[in-house]
Amino acid sequence: MGQRMTERDLPDADIAIPQAPSAERTETSGPDVRVMIPISFGIRLRSILFFVLYNLMGIFHSLACVAAAPFQTFEQRYRFVNLWTQATMWLLRRLNGIEIEVDGLEHIPRGEPVVVLANHQSQWETFYLQLLFTPQATVLKRELLWVPFFGWALILLRPIAIDRGQPGQALKTILRVGQERLDQGISVVVYPEGTRQPPGQMGRFNAGGAMLACRAGRRVVPIAHNAGDCWPARSLWRFPGTIRVVIGEPIDCAGETPKAVNERAEDWIRATLERL
């Protein structure tokens, strides 16, 4: 499927915000099938240990990032914040048995900012994709910036914070701030579904990201992944396995409508997820 990279080969990442635990795992063997899988004592113990270490590291590192920020350039700040994620990825691999494979690295444009459209299953992709597109700004709900410690560090990465309760204003923010970030050489990551979906399912794709790309004259890079299999949404448990990330060929927006670009990205992601 193209050039392949494992998690050990990747440099930096970004941050995620902790979620409340869930009592059981739901897996999918198809779009409408749910199979409840018992959670072993070992998985519970390692997941709780990961949760504690992950958050302790995040609190102390966030304070260090805020203290160092006035003396750093944006690029230095970006790399410094990402140190926490390097430790997080190491913990996931060594403690929880989660490996990562990336296919399609040859599709990442070099030397140009792009708009990334990815499916949304987990917290995991909200920071891990920054390994692949550096630097980048992520479109996210503004409430994440209010989380003590974690939100403080997140602000340093220049995200595009939106009010999901006001869709019209949110779109204007994406188009205006997204254009600014792209002009600064910073890629923009958008999750068109808007909210996390269970593995095997996809929500409706909003066209805001495609509209930004078309207006800015930038290419769209679609990404599909199965992170929810190992790091489920709204769950404390971390399951051993391999998270697979597939990067699609860039979509040129020249002569295309946002609707057409959005549909191409959605169709490719949907078809790719069926093979993961």
N, C-alpha and C positions, 0 to 999 in steps of 0.2 A: 504494500500500500504506500510505498515511498520510504523515505529515510526514517529510521526509527531511533528514538532516544529513550532511555530509561531515566527514572528519577534521580539516579546517582550522577547523571551527566549534567544536570541542570543547575544554574547558579543561584539566583535569588527568587523570592516571592514576596507576597504582601500579607496583609493581616486579615483575620476573620473575627467575628464577634460570637461569644459563646451563646448557646441556646439551652433551653430547658430540656431535661431528659424525657425519654419516652420508655415505656415498659417492655416493648416487644418490637421485633423486626418484621417488616412486611417486605417480601420479595416479589418480583413479578417474573412470570415466564411468558408473558404476553401482555397486550394492552389492557385486558380486563381480568386477568387471573391473579389472585393473591394467595400466597402460601405462607402460613405462619411457621417460622423456624425457631425452635427453642434456642435460647441464649445460654451458652455454657458459663460456668462459674469463672473460667479463665478469661473469657471475653469481657465479662462484667468487671472483673478485678482490673484488667489491663486498661479498660476504657475509663474507669474511675481514676486510675493513676494518671492516665494521659490528660484527663480533664483538669486535674489539680495542677500538674506540672505546666501544662499549656497556659493556664490562666495566671499562675504565679509568674512565669516568665513574661507573659504579656504585660502584667501590671508594672513590673520593675523596668522592663524595656521601654514601655510607653513613657514613663517618667524620664528615663535617660534621653529618649528622643526629643521630648519637649525641651529639656534643659540644653541639649546640644543644637537645636534648630537655629537659634539666632546666629550661630557661628558657621553654618553650613550653607552651601549652595543647594539648589533643588536636587541636583543629581546626587550630591553627597547625602542629603537627607533621605532621598529615596532608597539608596543602598543601605543606609543605616537602619531604617525602619524594617527593611527586608531581612535583617539578621535574625529577627524573631522567627520568621517563617522558615528560614534555613534550619533552625533548631526544631521547629514544629515538624517539618518533613522528616527529619532524622528520627524524631520520636515515633511518628506514624510507622516508619519502616521497621525500626528496631523493637518497638514495644507492641505495636498492633499488627504487624505483618502486612502492611499495605504497601504494595509496589506500584509503580507508575510507568506506563509505556506511552510514548507519543509518536504518532505516525503523521507524515506529511510535513516535516520541518522545511522541506524545500519550497513549500508554498508560502512561507512567511516572507513578505517583501522586506528587503534590507534598505535602510536609509530613507524610508518614507513612512509617515504615520498613516494608519489605516483605521477603519471602523470594524471592530470585531463583533460579530453576532454569535452568541453561544446559547445553548439550552441551559436551563437552570434546574438543578436537582438538589444542591447541597450548599453549605457554606464553603466547601473546599475550593470550588472553581473561582469564587470571588476574589481569592488571593493568588491561587496557584497559576492562573493564566498570566500573571505578571512576570512569571519566569520566561514566558515566550515572547511577550511584547513589552519591552522596556525602553523608555518609561511609558506609562499608560495612566489614564484617568478612567475610573469606573463610574457609571451611572448608578446611583443608589438612593434609597430613601433617606431623607434628611435626619430621621430619628436616630440613625446609627451614629451620627456625629455627636449625639448627646450622651452616649454611653460613657461613663467615667473611665478614664485611662485609655481604653481602646479607641474611643472616638477622638480623643486628643491626638493620638498618633495618626489616625486615619485622615484628619484634617491636613496634616503635613504633606499628604500625597496628592493634593489638589483634585479631589473627586468632584463629580458633578452631582450635587445633592438636589433632590427634587421632592416636592410635596405631592405624594400620590393621591391625596384627597382632592387635588385640583388638576385634573388631567390636562386642561388647556394650558395652564401656566407651566406645568411640568414639561410639556412639549416645547414651549418657548425657551425654557431654561436649557434643555438638551441642545436645541439648535444654536442658541447664542453662546453658551459656555463651551459646548462641544466644538464649535468653530474656532473659538479662542485657543482651546487646547491643541487642536490639529495644526493651527497656524504656528504654535510654539514647538511643533515637532513631537507632540505627545499623542499616542494612539488613544482611541476611545473604545471602551468595552461596554457593550449594551447586552442586557438579557431581555430579549423582546417579550418573553412570557410574563415578565414582571414579578412573578412569584415562583417559588420552588414547586416542582412537580415530582410525583413518585416515579421511580424507575419504571420504564415501559410506557410512560404517558408523556404527552406534550400539551402545553396550553396554547391558546391562540397567540400568534405573533403580532405584536404591535409594530407599526411601521416607522416609529420615531428614529431608530438607528439608521434605517435605510434612507429616510428623508435627510438626515444629517449628512450621510455620505454623498448623496446626489447633489445637495446644495453646496457642499464643500469641494466637490470634485475629487473625492477620495475613493479608493477601492474598499470593498467589503471582504473580510475574511471570515467564512463560517467555521464554527468549531462545534463538534459533537463529543460528548463524553458520558461515562456511566458512573460518575462519582457517587451518586446516591446508593449504589450497591454496597459501598464500604463506609461512607460517611452519610448516613441518612439525615434528611431534614428533621429538625425538631426532635433529635434523639441524642442521648448521651453515649450510646454504644457505637464503637468503631469495630468494623468487621474485617478480618484478614481477607486479602484478595488483591486483584490487580485493577487499578483504575486506568482505563484506556481513553486516551485523548486523540481525536482525529482532526487534523487541520485540512480544510478544503482549499481548492484553488481559489485565488482571489477573483471576485466578481467586479468587473469594470462597470461603473455607473454611467459612462458616456452613452448618451442616446437612450437610456433606460428611465422608466418612471420609478419612483420609490416603491410603488405597489409591486411592480415586476421584480425588482431587486429583492424585496422582502420575501416574495413568494419563492424565488429561486433559492434563497438561503434556507428558508423553512423546509422546502421539499428535500434539499440535500441533507439537512440535519436529521429530518425524520427518517429518511431512507438509511442513513448511516447508523442511527441508533438501533434500527432493526437488526443490524449485523453485529452489534457489539454484544 
